[in-house]
Amino acid sequence: MSLSFRGYRLWWKKYPMMLLSSAFCSITTALTPYVAIYLTARIINEIAGERDVATLRLLVWLSLVTTAVLAIVNAGLSKWKTYERKALWYKRDKFYTGKLLSMNFKDVDSAQTNTLRGKIQQSDTWPAWGLGGLLADFDLLVESVLTILGAIVLSCSIFIYKVPESAGKLTVLNNPIFILVLVTAMLAVTFTVPMLINKGNSYWANYSGDITMFEKYRIFMTKSSPERERALDTRIYCQDVMGKKYLDEAMVHGDRATTILRPMRFFHTSSTAVSHVFTLLIYIFVCLKAWGGAYDVGSITQYIGATTALSGGVSGLLRFFGNQQNNAPFLMNVYEFLDIPNEMHLGNKSTGKKKENQYTIEFRNVSFKYPSSDKYALKNLSLKFNIGKRLAVVGQNGSGKTTFIKLFCRLYDPTEGAIYLNGVDIREYDYREYMDLFSVVFQDFNLLSFSLGQNVSAAVDYDAELAEECLVKAGFGERLKSLPNEMETSIYKDFNKSGVDISGGEAQKIAIARALYKDAPFVILDEPTASLDPIAESEIYEKMNDMVGDKTAVFISHRLSSCRFCNDIVVFNEGRIIQHGGHEKLILDKEGKYFQLWNAQAQYYTT
Ligand SMILES: Nc1ncnc2c1ncn2[C@@H]1O[C@H](COP(=O)(O)OP(=O)(O)OP(=O)(O)O)[C@@H](O)[C@H]1O
């Protein structure tokens, strides 16, 4: 229950109107039948008794008007509830996306977080457990409690009114044993049905920790296959066959579920039969008491209606508690995810000097292991450089170049050692402000299916002149002129028929323009020209000084020729810096890694 309360508090904090509208709607849904039951009983009593026309007319009008008003109010409230619950999946996902965006990058990147997200997604999309499941249960709770209260008010007098002595043998109905039998029968029926339903549902709860069955199917069939960039791979390598394998696996689980639930269904059906027998007993008891003269004939409707509703209400309440029990493992997954700490956001110092552009960066004995790995990706790294420099980072695959950038941008914190900005450990700076110092083009950058201008500025409203200037600098000027709506042209066609498809190299130029538009003091380009043709590449490098201006630029590149314009080159090998200096100096060391890398490329260009 405490897990559920926490979930309700989350919903309440973010969407209070959603719970309020649900509560009001459930109140009218639960109480409306009782108004009809009560007034119908009064009308029948009047017909069977005094038959006063004025009273009858009043009762009939009252019945019609209250029923109509309640129906209209209920319709209005349920419309409100529907409105508040619109795009529910999106509202629910905001709990997760909000957390993901504020989380330390290392946790976003970790396998454990990914597994948790998979589990949450599976429970959310399929049997509607987790946070989403709480909402349906909320309706059940309010309706059940009110149904029980209403039923108690309308039915308690059934045992109070006694059959008069004049009724002869029927006075036996006054014996408390009848009360006992009826209450026992009612409790038996009331408990059996929800118990069986909960038992059936608990089958699914066993799978709260298992993401493998539907999740794999989902990844292949629903997540990957609609993505355009994967469509080619899917076709050429027939990846849908792999997806089908997991679908079949999921179906086997589905069949198992059906088999296991079969006996449950038998019990469900049996319990329905039992509950009908119980209703029959109530009918006999209530009618006989009325026949004996304990109350008027109209009260039969009232008692029967109320006791049947009471049973339904108690059963609903028990189902609610059972659901909370079954939902607990799913909610635990959700909270484990939401409770991942954000310790990267603890610093509060201002980076301050952005306008003055005065920065010195120093890596002091930095070592780093990825959380999921025992191996050092970087080992005892020391490096110092000032603003305005051009630093090239080279090395073989897996030597730690990208990791170095990730630490520099504080996507990860060092395992040992520290990084200093102007002599202050970067962990002491306000995280957001520190991030503002960087423009990065990663190898796996992403563009969005929005307008070109919005992509360059990463904003809805943008400075078109500046965006154009950056695109021209990044070598996209000619292509820009050929676009139907220039800066307003949509990239890709997802949202716009007149959108344009762009090549990998063009996308890379837009990504470089985006980095320039941000106007951050550090520009970091990880393989910035990997997709560019040789002419575009050489143009970019020729213009590099002009493009970067007085900013600090860090380039990671496997094309060693591109490093020549950098004042500083560091050579990485197995997580360490093994050489450091200018091109002219490094190339002289014939035994060095730099010479080896340079020659490996240069040999094919020389005769
Ligand atoms: N998220 C991660 N989790 C665990 N290990 C990782 C992760 N990312 C990289 N590594 C490991 O860290 C080491 C350095 O990787 P890194 O990506 O920094 O190399 P790189 O020099 O940029 O390589 P490339 O030239 O191929 O881009 C490699 O051994 C790699 O397997």
The ligand as an SDF file (V2000), in Angstrom:
LIG
                    3D

 31 33  0  0  0  0  0  0  0  0999 V2000
   29.7880    2.7850  -22.5790 N   0  0  0  0  0  0  0  0  0  0  0  0
   30.8590    1.9910  -22.4270 C   0  0  0  0  0  0  0  0  0  0  0  0
   30.8680    1.0340  -21.4810 N   0  0  0  0  0  0  0  0  0  0  0  0
   31.9420    0.2370  -21.3070 C   0  0  0  0  0  0  0  0  0  0  0  0
   33.0690    0.3320  -22.0310 N   0  0  0  0  0  0  0  0  0  0  0  0
   33.1230    1.2590  -22.9910 C   0  0  0  0  0  0  0  0  0  0  0  0
   32.0300    2.1480  -23.2410 C   0  0  0  0  0  0  0  0  0  0  0  0
   32.3710    2.9710  -24.2570 N   0  0  0  0  0  0  0  0  0  0  0  0
   33.6340    2.6300  -24.6110 C   0  0  0  0  0  0  0  0  0  0  0  0
   34.0840    1.6090  -23.8610 N   0  0  0  0  0  0  0  0  0  0  0  0
   35.4240    0.9830  -23.9170 C   0  0  0  0  0  0  0  0  0  0  0  0
   36.3880    1.9620  -23.5910 O   0  0  0  0  0  0  0  0  0  0  0  0
   37.5240    1.8600  -24.4230 C   0  0  0  0  0  0  0  0  0  0  0  0
   37.8110    3.1920  -25.1160 C   0  0  0  0  0  0  0  0  0  0  0  0
   36.7170    3.4640  -25.9940 O   0  0  0  0  0  0  0  0  0  0  0  0
   36.6040    4.8390  -26.8100 P   0  0  0  0  0  0  0  0  0  0  0  0
   35.2520    4.8780  -27.4090 O   0  0  0  0  0  0  0  0  0  0  0  0
   37.0230    5.9620  -25.9350 O   0  0  0  0  0  0  0  0  0  0  0  0
   37.7060    4.6020  -27.9260 O   0  0  0  0  0  0  0  0  0  0  0  0
   38.0580    5.4940  -29.1920 P   0  0  0  0  0  0  0  0  0  0  0  0
   39.5210    5.7290  -29.1410 O   0  0  0  0  0  0  0  0  0  0  0  0
   37.1960    6.7080  -29.2550 O   0  0  0  0  0  0  0  0  0  0  0  0
   37.6940    4.4860  -30.3530 O   0  0  0  0  0  0  0  0  0  0  0  0
   37.2190    4.7770  -31.8690 P   0  0  0  0  0  0  0  0  0  0  0  0
   38.4240    5.2730  -32.6170 O   0  0  0  0  0  0  0  0  0  0  0  0
   36.8270    3.4210  -32.3640 O   0  0  0  0  0  0  0  0  0  0  0  0
   36.1000    5.7350  -31.8350 O   0  0  0  0  0  0  0  0  0  0  0  0
   37.2430    0.7080  -25.3910 C   0  0  0  0  0  0  0  0  0  0  0  0
   37.8780   -0.4420  -24.8930 O   0  0  0  0  0  0  0  0  0  0  0  0
   35.7400    0.5370  -25.3400 C   0  0  0  0  0  0  0  0  0  0  0  0
   35.3720   -0.8120  -25.5180 O   0  0  0  0  0  0  0  0  0  0  0  0
  1  2  1  0
  2  3  1  0
  2  7  2  0
  3  4  2  0
  4  5  1  0
  5  6  2  0
  6  7  1  0
  6 10  1  0
  7  8  1  0
  8  9  2  0
  9 10  1  0
 10 11  1  0
 11 12  1  0
 11 30  1  0
 12 13  1  0
 13 14  1  0
 13 28  1  0
 14 15  1  0
 15 16  1  0
 16 17  2  0
 16 18  1  0
 16 19  1  0
 19 20  1  0
 20 21  2  0
 20 22  1  0
 20 23  1  0
 23 24  1  0
 24 25  2  0
 24 26  1  0
 24 27  1  0
 28 29  1  0
 28 30  1  0
 30 31  1  0
M  END
$$$$
